[in-house]
Amino acid sequence: MLLCVGGGIAAYKALELVRRLRDAGARVQVAMTEGAQQFVTPLSFQALSGLPVRTSLWDSAAEQSMGHIELARWADHIVIAPATADLIARLAGGHADDLVSTLCLASAAPLTVCPAMNHHMWLHPATQANIDLLRQRGAQVVGPEDGPLAEGESGPGRLAQVPQIVAALAHPDSAVPSVPSSDSRLRGVRLVISAGPTYEDLDPVRYIGNRSSGKMGFALAQAAAARGAQVVLVAGPVQLPTPAGVERINVRSAAQMRQAVMDALPADIYIGAAAVSDYTPKVVCPQKMKKTAQTTGMSLELVRTPDILAEVAQQTGALKLVVGFAAETHDVATYARGKLVNKRLDLIIANRVGVAGGGFESDDNAATAYWADGEREFASMSKAQLAGQLLDLISQRLDA
Ligand code: C5P
């Protein structure tokens, strides 16, 4: 087994991989990129593999004992762990500008690639195109996993667990699929997601709004795109970056959100994650409203906004699943189930707001999903993790 170690923080996990591969009976020769040596020393790999580690194409002593071409021929299997975005790009491009890329290019052995990187790098269309190219050429891709990353963020980018890599090498069919392709049920499915608040203008400088951050809807859009769905994200006024591969339509008011959602249909799934304002001013003042010395108070006349979610749910024809959110301060189950029935939804995700550890503005969320004949609790976790779990449930409900 030729283990090529790339330059990422997950390089330390490759030490454990050497040990487990040897336990499984493999002879392991390690080759490291220059970047990998910044994270772990060759000496550590040498101690665990029992063989001198190869670090350079230009090492005359190593070339004398077994040249890189011989080493490339020697390998029965090449595993790259961790495979960084750069290494994947260089393999896809057929580069041979360092030892690891040259070994891979010079070898006819089966290749297993275990990516690990920041989730934005993994989800970037460039990396996705490169990994797809490697797959098309027959490489086995194991991982990455979804979860907390070294830099404090969360998302698909963690190196697959060492036992799973070992299992995938022993039985290629048991490979842990990489996150984007793991949920083939959503591949090619069209999803329209609303997210964020709406702002209802009173005059050119003031509006009525709410405290929605948009994070939950954006996390859902990101996770759905990563699973291969075609995602249209109708976003209220929030400052969040657009997730890779997502078509974003910015709106401000409930009326604009309704129009953008209707224009984005037909779709297979609609997820109403936006906190749509229930009321809007009856008249919008064209000029700034001025306070006067005489009046001590003022009244605003408000009118109801269209219920976008209920209207979408009535279009029973094309949509396979309509999912709503319910943010409640009390009696969560009762109100959520009421909305499920009244708005004719397939699924509603309810969470308590106004409590610590979740809801509006928070990075974390705990929720309960309700459908006609079932429910499921989700403990407090990051909105990115919750998005992944909710999409798993949504995929299951598609088939229900
Ligand atoms: O009735 P309530 O506003 O609590 O329902 C929340 C759900 O309904 C959310 O999914 C929200 O996106 C959706 N909604 C909507 N249009 C409105 C009000 C709420 O789509 N005018």
Boltz pocket constraint, residues with backbone or C-beta under 6 A from the ligand:
constraints:
  - pocket:
      binder: B
      contacts: [[A, 194], [A, 254], [A, 272], [A, 273], [A, 274], [A, 275], [A, 276], [A, 277], [A, 278], [A, 305], [A, 306], [A, 307], [A, 308], [A, 309], [A, 310], [A, 323], [A, 324], [A, 325], [A, 326], [A, 327], [A, 339]]
      max_distance: 6.0
